[in-house]
Amino acid sequence: MSWLQNIIVLIIGFLLSQILIAARTHVRLITYFLDHSRTTTGGLLTATLFLSYSLSIFFSNTVVVLALLPVVRKLMAIFGNVKNHKTLAALFYCALIFGANTGGMASLTGSPLNVAAVSFANFQALPGAEHVTFFSWLMVGVPASFMLILAGRWLILAHTPSDLEPSVLPTPHRMGSLLPKKPLIFFFSNITFTFLLSAAQFLFKPDPLVAGMNIVDLSFLGYLGTILFFAFIFPRKARTPRNVLKNLTFLFLFLMAFPLIFVSKTLEQLEKRLGVPLGNAYTTLDNFLLRTLNFFWKPLFGENFKSLSIHNFNSVLSINRIMLEIPWFGILLMSITAVLLLLIISVGDNPATQDIDGWLFTVLKKFITWATSFSNSPAILYALTAVSTIFVTEIFNNTTVLLVVTPAIVAMQPLFQSEQLLLLLLVTVAASGAFMSPVATPVNALAFGGLEKVSIKTLLRLGFFMNLIAAFLITTNFLILLYFL
């Protein structure tokens, strides 16, 4: 069950990232880089780019962007009140999304889209899908994506004005500049264990033991249970049954409260960011939710929650903090975009048919069918698919593009065994290679929403060139991969 393993790897990666964020490891790393490198514009942009890339190889790139946005804002504060603030913001925006999107291409866990595509390939039983694991993707993705990140660095530095240098140099952080060894050892130990488990599945392909699961599947399930217990249930301080019960109750209450938190945060973003007059309805809902939680918590433990953002210091992670720190405005922006896109796609739809057959959807489907007609010429097919996927993604976002393209790939008549799988993976990777539009990927939307006064002209120019470079490198690498299959 490689799909089960892939989903577990994604969840574990997210939890590990949250544990490192709770330990402020990302802040300590960037501080270390600042204190041990040149404090120049190029140095700061390079540090942002490579840190975003490196973390996105192992963690979901959306999580990485969320973690690094506060760090990027602090880095920008070093420059003081520069005249071309919009250009500076655009350069840091590009460094952040170039790194996160490219890192998302490098591994199976780098982007949720990767896991979705591979799970679909397994569900459709596409030939060769069983060989796509965390291990195999990493072996191909890291060398290929590293070439793209080097190109991205060159592109960013080539467009950095020579007079744009920091005006306020940071003071040395003697304690903060120490390399966070313990969190890094914890991180790499877990990544190594995940890598070895995935390698065992790829190399040995063990037979099923229980309910269709083999020894590697069972190991992954046990590993996930251990991480969940360590993150949310295991007491950080006194290891007593009472503290275990408190952590379990805390986790359960906020999981049950998540739907109301979702509604509250959506209302808050509509009123604060979009100016929709709702009469502070989110405040009323928050107060109601807080009273409800205290109704259950107070009789059990004799304490009251002072706010919904209270930190549970008794556990490694607080589930409520994870919920509240979700980029609600970015999610709202993507949701509005998805609704508008659905309305556009529905124009011309025939209600007498079950399938969506609106004018735009029909045009896209015909284009995809035409593109796949070049199956006898892989170079043309791959290049056309990569370029069209990247630039169409700029308008319709990567999830929508994958949903539209996938049925055409499944319906095609393959000329060789792994053709459908390779095309599906090519589209998936290329859909993460859209670097221009703020709504092309969740990474772009979150970064754009988290930085103020970004020069649209600069990010469009750099993104356009990065798109072309990404299309070339993706095409080349998939042709090389085809040669060895």
C-alpha positions in Angstrom: 0.0 0.0 0.0 2.4 2.7 -1.2 -0.5 5.3 -1.1 -0.9 4.6 2.6 2.8 5.0 3.2 2.9 8.3 1.2 0.0 9.8 3.2 1.7 8.8 6.5 5.0 10.3 5.3 3.1 13.6 4.5 1.5 13.7 8.0 4.7 12.9 9.8 6.5 15.5 7.8 3.9 18.1 8.8 4.1 17.1 12.5 8.0 17.2 12.5 7.9 20.7 10.9 5.5 21.9 13.7 7.8 20.4 16.4 10.8 22.3 14.9 8.8 25.5 14.5 7.7 25.2 18.2 11.4 24.9 19.1 12.0 28.0 16.9 14.6 26.1 15.0 13.9 28.0 11.7 14.6 31.3 13.5 17.7 30.0 15.1 18.9 28.7 11.7 18.4 32.0 9.9 20.1 33.8 12.8 23.0 31.4 12.5 23.3 32.1 8.8 23.2 35.8 9.4 25.9 35.8 12.0 28.2 33.5 9.9 27.8 35.1 6.5 27.9 38.5 4.7 25.0 40.7 5.6 24.4 41.9 2.1 21.2 41.9 0.0 22.5 39.0 -2.0 23.5 37.0 1.1 20.1 37.5 2.7 18.2 36.6 -0.4 20.4 33.5 -0.9 19.9 32.4 2.7 16.1 32.8 2.3 16.1 30.9 -1.0 18.2 27.9 0.1 16.6 27.6 3.5 13.1 27.6 1.9 14.3 25.1 -0.6 16.0 22.8 1.9 13.0 22.7 4.3 10.5 22.2 1.5 12.3 19.0 0.5 11.2 17.3 3.7 8.2 19.4 4.8 5.1 20.6 2.9 6.1 23.8 1.1 3.0 25.6 2.4 4.1 24.9 6.0 7.6 26.1 5.2 6.3 29.4 3.8 4.2 29.9 6.9 7.2 29.3 9.1 9.5 31.6 7.1 7.2 34.6 6.5 7.9 36.1 10.0 11.6 35.5 9.4 11.5 37.2 6.0 9.7 40.2 7.5 12.4 40.5 10.1 15.1 40.4 7.4 13.3 43.1 5.4 13.3 45.3 8.6 17.1 45.3 8.4 16.9 47.5 5.4 15.0 50.3 7.1 12.9 52.7 5.0 14.3 52.1 1.6 12.9 54.0 -1.4 12.4 50.9 -3.6 10.6 48.9 -0.9 8.3 47.3 -3.5 11.3 45.8 -5.3 12.8 44.6 -2.1 9.6 42.9 -1.1 9.3 41.3 -4.6 12.8 39.9 -4.4 12.2 38.3 -1.0 8.9 37.1 -2.3 10.6 35.4 -5.2 13.3 34.0 -3.0 10.7 32.5 -0.8 8.4 31.0 -3.5 11.3 29.9 -5.8 12.8 27.9 -2.9 9.5 26.5 -1.6 8.0 25.5 -5.0 11.3 24.0 -6.2 11.7 22.2 -2.9 8.2 20.9 -3.4 9.2 19.3 -6.7 12.2 17.6 -5.0 10.4 15.1 -2.8 7.1 13.3 -2.5 6.3 15.2 0.8 7.3 18.6 -0.6 3.8 19.4 -1.9 0.4 17.9 -1.1 -0.2 17.8 -4.9 2.5 15.2 -5.2 0.9 12.8 -2.8 -2.5 13.4 -4.4 -1.1 12.5 -7.9 0.7 9.4 -6.7 -2.3 8.2 -4.7 -4.4 8.7 -7.9 -1.9 6.7 -9.9 -2.1 3.8 -7.4 -5.9 4.0 -7.4 -6.0 3.8 -11.2 -3.3 1.0 -11.1 -1.2 2.9 -13.7 1.8 0.7 -14.7 4.9 1.6 -12.6 2.9 3.5 -9.9 4.1 1.0 -7.2 7.7 2.2 -7.8 6.9 5.8 -6.8 7.9 6.1 -3.2 9.4 8.7 -0.9 12.8 7.0 -1.6 12.6 6.9 -5.4 11.2 10.4 -5.8 14.0 11.8 -3.6 16.7 10.1 -5.6 15.5 11.7 -8.8 14.0 14.9 -7.5 16.9 16.4 -5.5 19.5 16.5 -8.2 17.0 17.8 -10.8 15.6 20.5 -8.5 19.0 21.6 -7.3 19.8 22.7 -10.9 16.6 24.8 -10.9 17.3 26.4 -7.5 20.8 27.5 -8.7 19.1 29.0 -11.8 16.7 30.8 -9.5 19.5 32.2 -7.4 21.2 33.6 -10.5 18.0 35.1 -11.7 17.2 36.9 -8.4 20.7 38.2 -7.9 20.9 39.4 -11.5 17.8 41.6 -10.9 18.9 42.9 -7.5 19.7 46.7 -7.7 23.3 47.5 -6.7 22.2 50.3 -4.4 19.7 48.1 -2.5 21.8 47.3 0.6 20.8 47.0 4.3 20.9 50.2 6.3 20.6 48.7 9.7 23.1 45.9 10.4 21.9 43.2 12.9 23.7 42.9 16.2 25.3 39.5 16.8 23.2 37.0 18.7 25.8 35.1 20.7 23.4 32.6 22.1 21.0 32.6 19.2 23.7 32.2 16.6 24.6 28.7 17.9 23.6 25.9 15.5 20.5 24.2 17.0 22.1 20.8 17.2 19.5 18.8 19.2 16.5 19.8 17.0 18.5 19.1 13.9 19.6 15.7 15.2 16.0 14.9 16.0 14.9 16.0 12.5 17.5 14.1 10.6 17.1 11.0 12.7 13.4 10.9 11.8 14.0 11.7 8.1 16.6 8.9 8.0 14.2 6.5 9.5 11.5 7.5 7.0 14.0 7.2 4.2 15.1 3.7 5.2 11.5 2.5 5.6 10.7 3.8 2.1 13.9 2.3 0.7 12.9 -1.1 2.1 9.5 -0.9 0.4 11.2 0.1 -2.9 14.0 -2.4 -2.9 12.4 -5.5 -1.3 8.7 -5.2 -1.9 7.6 -7.4 1.0 4.5 -9.5 0.8 1.2 -8.5 2.6 0.8 -9.8 6.2 -2.4 -8.3 7.6 -5.4 -6.7 5.8 -3.3 -6.3 2.7 -0.5 -4.5 4.6 3.1 -5.6 4.6 5.7 -5.2 7.3 6.7 -1.8 6.0 3.0 -0.5 6.1 2.7 -1.7 9.7 6.0 -0.1 10.6 4.8 3.2 9.1 1.5 3.0 11.1 3.4 2.3 14.3 5.7 5.2 13.5 2.8 7.6 12.9 1.2 6.5 16.2 4.5 7.2 18.0 4.8 10.6 16.6 1.2 11.5 17.4 1.6 10.3 20.9 4.9 12.2 21.4 3.5 15.5 19.9 0.1 15.7 21.5 -0.3 13.3 24.4 3.1 12.6 26.0 3.5 15.1 29.0 6.5 17.4 28.7 6.8 17.8 32.4 5.4 15.5 35.1 4.7 12.1 33.5 1.5 11.4 35.4 -1.9 9.8 34.4 -3.6 13.2 35.1 -1.4 15.0 32.7 -1.9 12.3 30.0 -5.7 12.7 30.5 -5.4 16.5 30.3 -3.5 16.3 27.0 -6.0 13.8 25.6 -9.0 16.0 26.6 -7.3 19.1 25.2 -6.7 17.4 21.9 -10.3 16.0 21.7 -12.0 19.3 22.7 -10.2 21.4 20.0 -10.6 18.8 17.3 -14.4 18.9 18.0 -14.2 22.8 18.0 -12.4 23.0 14.6 -15.5 23.5 12.5 -16.5 26.6 14.6 -12.9 27.9 14.5 -13.0 27.6 10.7 -16.2 29.6 10.5 -14.9 32.2 13.0 -11.6 32.7 11.2 -13.3 33.0 7.8 -15.6 35.7 9.1 -12.7 37.5 10.7 -10.8 37.6 7.4 -13.9 38.7 5.4 -14.3 41.6 7.8 -10.7 42.6 8.5 -9.0 42.0 5.1 -11.9 42.4 2.6 -14.0 45.0 4.5 -17.2 43.0 4.6 -19.4 44.5 7.4 -20.3 41.6 9.7 -20.6 43.4 13.0 -17.7 41.5 14.6 -19.6 38.2 14.4 -16.4 36.3 14.7 -15.9 37.8 18.2 -19.3 36.6 19.3 -18.6 33.1 17.9 -15.1 33.0 19.7 -16.7 34.0 23.0 -19.3 31.3 22.6 -16.7 28.7 21.8 -14.5 29.7 24.7 -17.5 29.3 27.1 -18.3 25.9 25.7 -14.8 24.7 26.1 -14.6 25.9 29.7 -18.0 24.2 30.4 -16.2 20.9 29.9 -12.7 21.8 31.0 -13.5 23.5 34.4 -15.3 20.6 36.1 -12.6 18.1 35.0 -9.4 20.1 35.9 -10.5 23.1 37.9 -9.1 25.5 35.4 -10.4 28.0 32.8 -9.2 28.7 29.3 -8.4 32.4 29.2 -8.5 32.5 25.4 -8.7 30.1 22.4 -5.0 30.7 21.7 -3.8 29.4 25.1 -0.7 27.3 24.8 -0.8 23.8 26.3 2.7 23.8 27.9 2.0 20.2 29.1 2.5 18.8 25.5 5.1 19.3 22.8 2.5 20.7 20.4 -0.8 22.6 21.0 -3.4 21.5 18.5 -5.3 24.8 18.9 -2.2 26.9 18.0 -1.8 24.9 14.8 -5.4 25.6 13.9 -5.2 29.3 14.8 -2.0 29.9 12.9 -3.4 28.5 9.6 -3.1 31.1 6.9 -6.8 31.9 6.8 -6.5 34.8 4.4 -4.5 32.7 1.9 -7.1 29.9 2.2 -9.9 32.5 1.7 -8.1 34.0 -1.3 -7.7 30.5 -2.9 -11.3 29.6 -2.1 -12.6 32.8 -3.8 -10.4 32.0 -6.8 -11.7 28.5 -7.0 -15.3 29.6 -6.8 -14.7 32.2 -9.6 -13.0 29.6 -11.7 -15.9 27.1 -11.2 -18.3 29.8 -12.4 -16.1 30.5 -15.4 -15.8 26.8 -16.3 -19.6 26.4 -15.9 -20.3 29.0 -18.6 -21.9 27.1 -21.5 -22.3 23.9 -19.4 -25.1 21.6 -20.6 -27.3 20.8 -17.6 -28.6 17.7 -19.4 -25.2 16.0 -19.0 -23.6 14.9 -15.8 -20.1 15.9 -16.8 -18.8 19.5 -16.8 -18.7 20.5 -20.5 -18.6 24.3 -20.3 -16.9 26.3 -23.1 -13.6 26.8 -21.3 -13.4 23.3 -19.9 -14.1 21.9 -23.4 -11.3 24.1 -24.9 -8.8 22.9 -22.3 -9.8 19.3 -22.8 -9.4 19.6 -26.6 -6.0 21.2 -26.1 -4.9 18.4 -23.8 -6.1 15.7 -26.2 -4.2 17.5 -29.0 -1.0 17.7 -26.9 -1.2 14.0 -26.1 -1.4 13.2 -29.9 2.4 13.8 -29.9 3.0 10.6 -28.0 5.2 9.2 -30.8 7.6 12.2 -30.2 8.3 12.4 -26.4 10.5 15.5 -26.8 7.7 17.5 -28.3 5.1 16.0 -26.0 7.0 16.6 -22.8 8.1 20.1 -23.8 4.6 21.1 -24.8 3.1 19.6 -21.7 5.6 21.3 -19.4 5.2 24.7 -20.9 1.4 24.6 -21.2 1.0 23.2 -17.7 3.2 25.9 -16.1 1.6 28.9 -17.9 -2.0 27.6 -17.6 -1.4 27.0 -13.9 -0.7 30.8 -13.5 -4.4 31.4 -14.2 -6.2 28.3 -12.9 -3.9 27.2 -10.0 -2.1 23.9 -9.8 -4.9 21.8 -8.2 -7.4 22.8 -10.9 -5.0 22.1 -13.7 -4.2 18.6 -12.3 -7.9 17.8 -12.0 -8.6 18.8 -15.6 -5.5 17.1 -17.1 -5.7 13.8 -15.2 -8.8 12.4 -17.0 -7.2 13.0 -20.4 -4.0 11.2 -19.4 -6.0 8.2 -18.1 -8.1 8.1 -21.2 -5.1 8.1 -23.7 -3.8 5.0 -25.3 -0.2 4.6 -24.2 2.5 3.6 -26.6 4.7 2.2 -23.9 4.0 0.9 -20.4 4.9 3.8 -18.2 3.8 6.6 -20.5 0.6 7.6 -18.5 2.5 7.6 -15.2 5.3 9.7 -16.6 2.9 12.3 -18.0 0.9 12.4 -14.8 4.1 13.1 -12.8 5.4 15.6 -15.4 2.1 17.6 -15.1 2.3 17.3 -11.3 5.8 18.6 -11.1 5.2 21.3 -13.7 2.1 22.5 -11.8 4.5 23.4 -9.0 6.7 25.3 -11.4 4.4 28.3 -11.9 6.3 31.3 -10.4 4.5 34.3 -11.7 0.9 34.5 -10.5 0.1 35.0 -6.8 -2.8 32.5 -7.1 -0.9 29.8 -9.1 0.0 27.7 -6.1 -0.9 27.8 -2.4 2.8 28.8 -1.8 2.5 31.9 -4.0 -0.9 32.9 -2.4 0.4 32.6 1.1 3.6 34.5 0.4 1.8 37.2 -1.4 -0.7 37.6 1.4 2.0 37.7 4.0 4.2 40.4 2.4 3.0 44.0 1.9 3.7 46.3 -1.0 5.1 43.8 -3.4 6.2 45.0 -6.9 3.9 43.1 -9.3 6.1 44.1 -12.2 9.2 42.6 -10.6 7.6 39.3 -9.6 6.0 38.9 -13.0 9.3 39.5 -14.8 11.3 37.1 -12.6 8.5 34.6 -12.5 8.3 34.5 -16.3 12.0 33.7 -16.8 11.8 31.2 -14.0 8.9 29.5 -15.7 10.9 29.1 -18.9 13.9 27.7 -17.1 11.7 25.3 -15.1 9.9 24.1 -18.3 13.3 23.4 -20.0 14.8 21.5 -17.0 11.6 19.5 -16.3 11.4 18.4 -19.9 15.1 17.5 -20.0 14.9 15.5 -16.8 11.8 13.5 -17.8 13.4 12.7 -21.1 16.4 11.3 -19.3 14.1 9.4 -17.0 12.3 8.0 -20.0 15.6 6.8 -21.5 16.4 4.7 -18.4 12.9 3.1 -18.1 
